[in-house]
Amino acid sequence: MTHAEEWKVGVYLIEEGGTTKARAVLDNGKSTMVGRGAARCNPQDLDVPAIGDELAASRAMRDLAGQLMRAADRDLAAMGAVPPEPRTGYGWPEDAGS
C-alpha cells in the first residue's frame, strides 16, 4: 500500500539585541508543532548574522525533531511497541540498502 503526504516546515528568524531567535514550524495538514532556538553573538567575536541564523535555525530544528520523535515514541507505546531505552540514534541502519 502506497502512502504519500506532504509536510511543510517553515523557519522564521528574527534578530534583536545581539540575539537571533528562530522558530521551526511543522504543518502536517492535521496539526502543527513549533521548535525554538536561539543564538547569541559573543561580544568578542565578529558579528556575522549568517552564523547566528544558522545556529538558531539548527537549534530550532533540533528542538522540533525531538518533539516529533517524542510524539512518535508515545504513539508507538500506545500501540504496545515501546521503543528501546535509551535511544542511541535515528535514521536508517547502515545495512538498509543490502
PyRosetta script that sets phi, psi and omega in degrees:
from pyrosetta import init, pose_from_sequence

init()
pose = pose_from_sequence("MTHAEEWKVGVYLIEEGGTTKARAVLDNGKSTMVGRGAARCNPQDLDVPAIGDELAASRAMRDLAGQLMRAADRDLAAMGAVPPEPRTGYGWPEDAGS")
pose.set_psi(1, 124.0)
pose.set_omega(1, 179.0)
pose.set_phi(2, -85.7)
pose.set_psi(2, 139.1)
pose.set_omega(2, 179.3)
pose.set_phi(3, -133.7)
pose.set_psi(3, 127.8)
pose.set_omega(3, 178.4)
pose.set_phi(4, -137.3)
pose.set_psi(4, 137.3)
pose.set_omega(4, 176.0)
pose.set_phi(5, -142.5)
pose.set_psi(5, 161.3)
pose.set_omega(5, 172.8)
pose.set_phi(6, -121.2)
pose.set_psi(6, 121.9)
pose.set_omega(6, 174.7)
pose.set_phi(7, -109.3)
pose.set_psi(7, 135.2)
pose.set_omega(7, -178.2)
pose.set_phi(8, -110.3)
pose.set_psi(8, 136.6)
pose.set_omega(8, 176.5)
pose.set_phi(9, -122.4)
pose.set_psi(9, 127.9)
pose.set_omega(9, 174.7)
pose.set_phi(10, -116.0)
pose.set_psi(10, 140.1)
pose.set_omega(10, 177.8)
pose.set_phi(11, -116.8)
pose.set_psi(11, 126.1)
pose.set_omega(11, -175.9)
pose.set_phi(12, -119.2)
pose.set_psi(12, 128.8)
pose.set_omega(12, -175.9)
pose.set_phi(13, -121.1)
pose.set_psi(13, 144.2)
pose.set_omega(13, 172.9)
pose.set_phi(14, -146.4)
pose.set_psi(14, 138.7)
pose.set_omega(14, 177.0)
pose.set_phi(15, -115.7)
pose.set_psi(15, 132.9)
pose.set_omega(15, 175.5)
pose.set_phi(16, -152.0)
pose.set_psi(16, 129.6)
pose.set_omega(16, 176.5)
pose.set_phi(17, 60.8)
pose.set_psi(17, 36.3)
pose.set_omega(17, 177.8)
pose.set_phi(18, 81.7)
pose.set_psi(18, 3.9)
pose.set_omega(18, 178.3)
pose.set_phi(19, -119.5)
pose.set_psi(19, 130.5)
pose.set_omega(19, 174.2)
pose.set_phi(20, -100.4)
pose.set_psi(20, 127.8)
pose.set_omega(20, 178.3)
pose.set_phi(21, -113.6)
pose.set_psi(21, 142.2)
pose.set_omega(21, 179.9)
pose.set_phi(22, -130.7)
pose.set_psi(22, 146.7)
pose.set_omega(22, 171.0)
pose.set_phi(23, -125.2)
pose.set_psi(23, 129.7)
pose.set_omega(23, 173.6)
pose.set_phi(24, -110.6)
pose.set_psi(24, 116.6)
pose.set_omega(24, -174.8)
pose.set_phi(25, -111.5)
pose.set_psi(25, 120.9)
pose.set_omega(25, 177.0)
pose.set_phi(26, -101.1)
pose.set_psi(26, 125.7)
pose.set_omega(26, 176.0)
pose.set_phi(27, -120.8)
pose.set_psi(27, 112.2)
pose.set_omega(27, -179.3)
pose.set_phi(28, -99.8)
pose.set_psi(28, 11.3)
pose.set_omega(28, 180.0)
pose.set_phi(29, 89.6)
pose.set_psi(29, -16.9)
pose.set_omega(29, 179.4)
pose.set_phi(30, -116.8)
pose.set_psi(30, -31.6)
pose.set_omega(30, -179.3)
pose.set_phi(31, -155.4)
pose.set_psi(31, 171.7)
pose.set_omega(31, 177.0)
pose.set_phi(32, -128.4)
pose.set_psi(32, 152.2)
pose.set_omega(32, 173.2)
pose.set_phi(33, -129.9)
pose.set_psi(33, 147.3)
pose.set_omega(33, -179.2)
pose.set_phi(34, -127.2)
pose.set_psi(34, 124.1)
pose.set_omega(34, 173.2)
pose.set_phi(35, -103.9)
pose.set_psi(35, 148.4)
pose.set_omega(35, -178.1)
pose.set_phi(36, -127.6)
pose.set_psi(36, 146.6)
pose.set_omega(36, 177.1)
pose.set_phi(37, -152.5)
pose.set_psi(37, 160.6)
pose.set_omega(37, -179.9)
pose.set_phi(38, -148.0)
pose.set_psi(38, 156.9)
pose.set_omega(38, 175.4)
pose.set_phi(39, -143.8)
pose.set_psi(39, 139.2)
pose.set_omega(39, 179.8)
pose.set_phi(40, -122.3)
pose.set_psi(40, 133.6)
pose.set_omega(40, 179.0)
pose.set_phi(41, -77.4)
pose.set_psi(41, 126.4)
pose.set_omega(41, 174.8)
pose.set_phi(42, -64.3)
pose.set_psi(42, 130.8)
pose.set_omega(42, -178.5)
pose.set_phi(43, -57.5)
pose.set_psi(43, -21.9)
pose.set_omega(43, 179.9)
pose.set_phi(44, -86.3)
pose.set_psi(44, -9.8)
pose.set_omega(44, -178.9)
pose.set_phi(45, -94.9)
pose.set_psi(45, 159.0)
pose.set_omega(45, 171.7)
pose.set_phi(46, -65.5)
pose.set_psi(46, 143.1)
pose.set_omega(46, 178.2)
pose.set_phi(47, -85.1)
pose.set_psi(47, 102.8)
pose.set_omega(47, 178.7)
pose.set_phi(48, -118.1)
pose.set_psi(48, 97.2)
pose.set_omega(48, -174.8)
pose.set_phi(49, -54.4)
pose.set_psi(49, -34.7)
pose.set_omega(49, -178.6)
pose.set_phi(50, -61.5)
pose.set_psi(50, -35.2)
pose.set_omega(50, 179.4)
pose.set_phi(51, -69.3)
pose.set_psi(51, -42.0)
pose.set_omega(51, 176.1)
pose.set_phi(52, -61.2)
pose.set_psi(52, -40.3)
pose.set_omega(52, 177.4)
pose.set_phi(53, -60.9)
pose.set_psi(53, -46.2)
pose.set_omega(53, -178.8)
pose.set_phi(54, -62.6)
pose.set_psi(54, -45.0)
pose.set_omega(54, -179.2)
pose.set_phi(55, -65.2)
pose.set_psi(55, -48.1)
pose.set_omega(55, -178.4)
pose.set_phi(56, -64.0)
pose.set_psi(56, -42.8)
pose.set_omega(56, -179.6)
pose.set_phi(57, -64.9)
pose.set_psi(57, -42.6)
pose.set_omega(57, -179.3)
pose.set_phi(58, -65.2)
pose.set_psi(58, -36.9)
pose.set_omega(58, 179.1)
pose.set_phi(59, -69.0)
pose.set_psi(59, -38.2)
pose.set_omega(59, 177.3)
pose.set_phi(60, -65.7)
pose.set_psi(60, -41.6)
pose.set_omega(60, 179.3)
pose.set_phi(61, -68.9)
pose.set_psi(61, -34.5)
pose.set_omega(61, 175.9)
pose.set_phi(62, -64.9)
pose.set_psi(62, -41.9)
pose.set_omega(62, 177.4)
pose.set_phi(63, -62.0)
pose.set_psi(63, -45.2)
pose.set_omega(63, 178.6)
pose.set_phi(64, -61.9)
pose.set_psi(64, -44.4)
pose.set_omega(64, 179.1)
pose.set_phi(65, -60.5)
pose.set_psi(65, -40.4)
pose.set_omega(65, 178.1)
pose.set_phi(66, -63.8)
pose.set_psi(66, -41.6)
pose.set_omega(66, 177.8)
pose.set_phi(67, -63.3)
pose.set_psi(67, -42.4)
pose.set_omega(67, -179.9)
pose.set_phi(68, -64.6)
pose.set_psi(68, -40.9)
pose.set_omega(68, 179.0)
pose.set_phi(69, -66.8)
pose.set_psi(69, -40.4)
pose.set_omega(69, 177.9)
pose.set_phi(70, -64.0)
pose.set_psi(70, -37.7)
pose.set_omega(70, 177.0)
pose.set_phi(71, -64.4)
pose.set_psi(71, -43.0)
pose.set_omega(71, 178.1)
pose.set_phi(72, -63.5)
pose.set_psi(72, -41.3)
pose.set_omega(72, 178.1)
pose.set_phi(73, -61.5)
pose.set_psi(73, -41.5)
pose.set_omega(73, 177.7)
pose.set_phi(74, -63.6)
pose.set_psi(74, -42.3)
pose.set_omega(74, 179.2)
pose.set_phi(75, -64.8)
pose.set_psi(75, -41.2)
pose.set_omega(75, 176.0)
pose.set_phi(76, -60.1)
pose.set_psi(76, -45.8)
pose.set_omega(76, -179.4)
pose.set_phi(77, -62.4)
pose.set_psi(77, -37.5)
pose.set_omega(77, 178.9)
pose.set_phi(78, -64.9)
pose.set_psi(78, -26.5)
pose.set_omega(78, 178.2)
pose.set_phi(79, -90.5)
pose.set_psi(79, 0.2)
pose.set_omega(79, 179.5)
pose.set_phi(80, 87.1)
pose.set_psi(80, 8.3)
pose.set_omega(80, -179.3)
pose.set_phi(81, -109.6)
pose.set_psi(81, 75.6)
pose.set_omega(81, -176.1)
pose.set_phi(82, -69.7)
pose.set_psi(82, 126.7)
pose.set_omega(82, 179.2)
pose.set_phi(83, -67.9)
pose.set_psi(83, 154.6)
pose.set_omega(83, 179.1)
pose.set_phi(84, -66.5)
pose.set_psi(84, 149.1)
pose.set_omega(84, 176.5)
pose.set_phi(85, -119.0)
pose.set_psi(85, 142.4)
pose.set_omega(85, -13.7)
pose.set_phi(86, -79.7)
pose.set_psi(86, 156.7)
pose.set_omega(86, 176.1)
pose.set_phi(87, -69.7)
pose.set_psi(87, 140.2)
pose.set_omega(87, 179.4)
pose.set_phi(88, -107.9)
pose.set_psi(88, -11.7)
pose.set_omega(88, 179.3)
pose.set_phi(89, 170.0)
pose.set_psi(89, 173.3)
pose.set_omega(89, -178.6)
pose.set_phi(90, -132.2)
pose.set_psi(90, 169.0)
pose.set_omega(90, 178.2)
pose.set_phi(91, 105.3)
pose.set_psi(91, -171.6)
pose.set_omega(91, -178.4)
pose.set_phi(92, -81.7)
pose.set_psi(92, 142.3)
pose.set_omega(92, 173.7)
pose.set_phi(93, -63.2)
pose.set_psi(93, 155.1)
pose.set_omega(93, -178.5)
pose.set_phi(94, -57.2)
pose.set_psi(94, -33.3)
pose.set_omega(94, -175.4)
pose.set_phi(95, -96.8)
pose.set_psi(95, 17.8)
pose.set_omega(95, -177.0)
pose.set_phi(96, -62.3)
pose.set_psi(96, -28.5)
pose.set_omega(96, -179.6)
pose.set_phi(97, -81.6)
pose.set_psi(97, -4.9)
pose.set_omega(97, -176.2)
pose.set_phi(98, -80.2)
pose.dump_pdb("model.pdb")
